[in-house]
């Protein structure tokens, strides 16, 4: 059930969340499947809806810095205060910090790890809902586990059409890829666990140290310290391949879709279905439209989806991180 984000509908969502139910709300990155993060039974409903493995933790969303500090282990707050003050410029925004967790955070949220991922989302509907709730919201992307993350309310409704979820419609998500996740578990050596809307260059400048991107070495059967580390994730049901790895002339009569990053690239390959994400190849526009284009092509019964590539720098690192997990062959 998709509702416009009126005061009445946000209040209804708050009441459901207070009763331990799950609702869907928009953020600037993707839509989230939200529940009271401090209520284990509520968070378990998220895992059941997504068919998400218990080894994959969820990010907790809060309304402000005070609420964020309350979810950090008391013994770590003083040590982390300087780092967090330097990162505060990115909030509200697409940045998640992994920090030692407070005792109030249930194991189900963190896959049993002693750490938790926290962020302040930059969307007026999300922030109003969080302020109304007065408790944090665990909110992974509102999709079936490993499928394409939703950037429109309709994407969520189609995936969960049999669940009658309350979905607050905040329009198309502005950023379009999930948040950057930075680990502060070793404060003197922060590292990026998942690239996202805030780049490694921005974080390095803010913290005054080089912040590396940790190579992904996650194993699907092991508990993760952060979401977004599984080897297969964000994947369409249709076979998906990088354009650079295919000789298009060999495709014959196959029905093929293409996600092109620029108008010029799209014009080079007159395939059955072409989605151009940016006239000029602007990566902000590419990220904004990426998941929606993949979702749309996946509904068309194609034999294959081909996706463009870009240099892995800045936002391009986040885009390629998602696509490497979406590619199935």
PEPEQUI-V909824 format. One record per backbone hydrogen bond with DSSP energy under -0.5 kcal/mol. NH is the residue of the N-H (numbers start at 0). CO is the residue of the C=O. E is the energy in kcal/mol with one decimal. If there is no record, write none. Layout:
nh:NH co:CO e:E
nh:NH co:CO e:E
This chain:
nh:2 co:166 e:-3.1
nh:4 co:168 e:-0.8
nh:5 co:3 e:-2.4
nh:9 co:5 e:-2.4
nh:10 co:6 e:-2.1
nh:11 co:7 e:-2.1
nh:12 co:8 e:-2.2
nh:13 co:9 e:-2.4
nh:14 co:10 e:-2.3
nh:15 co:11 e:-2.0
nh:16 co:12 e:-2.4
nh:17 co:13 e:-2.4
nh:18 co:14 e:-1.2
nh:19 co:16 e:-1.6
nh:20 co:15 e:-2.6
nh:22 co:33 e:-1.9
nh:23 co:165 e:-2.8
nh:24 co:31 e:-2.0
nh:26 co:29 e:-0.5
nh:30 co:149 e:-2.6
nh:31 co:24 e:-3.1
nh:32 co:139 e:-3.0
nh:33 co:22 e:-3.1
nh:33 co:31 e:-0.9
nh:34 co:137 e:-1.6
nh:36 co:135 e:-2.4
nh:38 co:35 e:-1.6
nh:39 co:37 e:-0.6
nh:41 co:38 e:-0.8
nh:42 co:38 e:-2.0
nh:43 co:39 e:-2.2
nh:44 co:40 e:-0.8
nh:44 co:41 e:-0.6
nh:45 co:41 e:-0.9
nh:45 co:42 e:-0.6
nh:46 co:42 e:-1.7
nh:47 co:43 e:-2.1
nh:48 co:44 e:-2.4
nh:49 co:45 e:-2.4
nh:50 co:46 e:-1.2
nh:51 co:46 e:-2.0
nh:55 co:52 e:-1.9
nh:56 co:54 e:-0.7
nh:57 co:108 e:-2.6
nh:59 co:116 e:-2.9
nh:60 co:136 e:-3.4
nh:61 co:118 e:-2.3
nh:67 co:63 e:-1.7
nh:68 co:64 e:-2.6
nh:69 co:65 e:-1.6
nh:70 co:66 e:-0.6
nh:70 co:67 e:-1.3
nh:71 co:68 e:-1.5
nh:72 co:99 e:-1.9
nh:75 co:72 e:-2.0
nh:76 co:72 e:-0.8
nh:76 co:73 e:-0.7
nh:77 co:73 e:-0.5
nh:79 co:75 e:-1.9
nh:80 co:76 e:-1.2
nh:81 co:77 e:-0.5
nh:83 co:79 e:-2.7
nh:84 co:80 e:-2.0
nh:85 co:81 e:-1.5
nh:86 co:82 e:-1.4
nh:87 co:83 e:-1.0
nh:89 co:86 e:-2.4
nh:90 co:87 e:-1.8
nh:91 co:119 e:-0.6
nh:92 co:119 e:-2.8
nh:94 co:92 e:-1.9
nh:95 co:179 e:-3.4
nh:96 co:117 e:-2.5
nh:97 co:181 e:-2.7
nh:98 co:96 e:-0.6
nh:98 co:115 e:-2.3
nh:100 co:113 e:-2.3
nh:101 co:70 e:-2.1
nh:104 co:101 e:-1.6
nh:105 co:36 e:-0.7
nh:105 co:103 e:-0.5
nh:108 co:105 e:-1.0
nh:109 co:105 e:-0.8
nh:109 co:106 e:-0.7
nh:110 co:106 e:-0.7
nh:111 co:106 e:-2.1
nh:112 co:109 e:-1.9
nh:115 co:98 e:-2.6
nh:117 co:96 e:-2.4
nh:118 co:59 e:-2.0
nh:120 co:118 e:-0.6
nh:122 co:120 e:-0.8
nh:126 co:122 e:-2.6
nh:127 co:123 e:-2.2
nh:128 co:124 e:-2.4
nh:129 co:125 e:-2.5
nh:130 co:126 e:-2.2
nh:131 co:127 e:-2.1
nh:132 co:128 e:-2.4
nh:133 co:129 e:-2.0
nh:136 co:60 e:-2.3
nh:137 co:34 e:-2.4
nh:137 co:135 e:-0.5
nh:138 co:58 e:-2.6
nh:139 co:32 e:-0.7
nh:141 co:30 e:-2.3
nh:142 co:140 e:-2.0
nh:144 co:49 e:-3.1
nh:146 co:143 e:-2.2
nh:154 co:151 e:-0.8
nh:155 co:151 e:-1.1
nh:156 co:152 e:-2.2
nh:157 co:153 e:-2.2
nh:158 co:154 e:-1.5
nh:159 co:155 e:-2.1
nh:160 co:157 e:-0.7
nh:162 co:159 e:-2.3
nh:163 co:159 e:-0.5
nh:165 co:21 e:-0.5
nh:166 co:0 e:-2.9
nh:166 co:164 e:-0.6
nh:167 co:23 e:-2.7
nh:167 co:165 e:-0.5
nh:168 co:2 e:-2.9
nh:168 co:166 e:-0.6
nh:169 co:167 e:-0.8
nh:172 co:150 e:-2.2
nh:174 co:27 e:-3.3
nh:175 co:27 e:-0.9
nh:175 co:28 e:-0.7
nh:179 co:93 e:-2.5
nh:180 co:193 e:-2.6
nh:181 co:95 e:-2.9
nh:181 co:179 e:-0.5
nh:182 co:190 e:-3.3
nh:183 co:97 e:-2.8
nh:186 co:184 e:-0.5
nh:188 co:185 e:-2.8
nh:189 co:186 e:-0.5
nh:190 co:182 e:-1.3
nh:191 co:211 e:-3.2
nh:192 co:180 e:-2.7
nh:192 co:190 e:-0.5
nh:193 co:180 e:-1.4
nh:195 co:197 e:-0.6
nh:196 co:177 e:-0.6
nh:197 co:93 e:-0.6
nh:198 co:196 e:-0.5
nh:202 co:198 e:-2.1
nh:203 co:199 e:-2.5
nh:204 co:200 e:-2.0
nh:205 co:201 e:-2.1
nh:206 co:202 e:-2.5
nh:207 co:203 e:-1.6
nh:208 co:203 e:-0.7
nh:211 co:189 e:-0.6
nh:211 co:209 e:-0.7
nh:213 co:191 e:-2.8
nh:213 co:211 e:-0.7
nh:216 co:214 e:-0.5
nh:221 co:218 e:-2.2
nh:223 co:54 e:-3.1
nh:228 co:225 e:-0.5
nh:232 co:230 e:-0.5
nh:232 co:324 e:-1.5
nh:233 co:146 e:-0.6
nh:234 co:145 e:-2.7
nh:240 co:304 e:-2.7
nh:242 co:306 e:-2.9
nh:244 co:241 e:-1.5
nh:245 co:242 e:-1.6
nh:247 co:245 e:-0.9
nh:249 co:246 e:-2.3
nh:250 co:247 e:-1.7
nh:253 co:250 e:-1.8
nh:255 co:253 e:-0.8
nh:256 co:303 e:-2.4
nh:257 co:272 e:-2.8
nh:258 co:305 e:-2.6
nh:259 co:257 e:-0.7
nh:259 co:274 e:-2.4
nh:262 co:277 e:-0.6
nh:262 co:278 e:-0.9
nh:263 co:278 e:-0.5
nh:265 co:261 e:-2.1
nh:266 co:262 e:-2.1
nh:267 co:263 e:-1.0
nh:268 co:264 e:-0.6
nh:268 co:265 e:-0.9
nh:270 co:268 e:-2.4
nh:271 co:255 e:-0.7
nh:272 co:255 e:-1.6
nh:274 co:257 e:-3.1
nh:275 co:273 e:-0.6
nh:276 co:259 e:-2.7
nh:276 co:274 e:-0.6
nh:285 co:281 e:-2.0
nh:286 co:282 e:-2.8
nh:287 co:283 e:-2.0
nh:288 co:284 e:-1.8
nh:289 co:285 e:-1.2
nh:290 co:286 e:-0.5
nh:292 co:288 e:-2.2
nh:293 co:289 e:-2.3
nh:294 co:290 e:-2.6
nh:295 co:291 e:-2.5
nh:296 co:292 e:-2.5
nh:297 co:293 e:-1.9
nh:298 co:294 e:-0.6
nh:298 co:295 e:-1.1
nh:299 co:296 e:-1.5
nh:301 co:296 e:-0.6
nh:302 co:254 e:-2.7
nh:303 co:254 e:-1.3
nh:304 co:238 e:-2.6
nh:305 co:256 e:-3.1
nh:306 co:240 e:-2.0
nh:307 co:258 e:-2.1
nh:312 co:310 e:-1.9
nh:315 co:312 e:-2.0
nh:316 co:313 e:-1.3
nh:317 co:313 e:-0.7
nh:318 co:314 e:-2.1
nh:319 co:315 e:-2.3
nh:320 co:316 e:-1.9
nh:321 co:317 e:-2.0
nh:322 co:318 e:-2.2
nh:323 co:319 e:-2.5
nh:324 co:320 e:-0.9
nh:325 co:321 e:-1.1
nh:326 co:322 e:-2.3
nh:327 co:239 e:-2.0
nh:328 co:239 e:-1.5
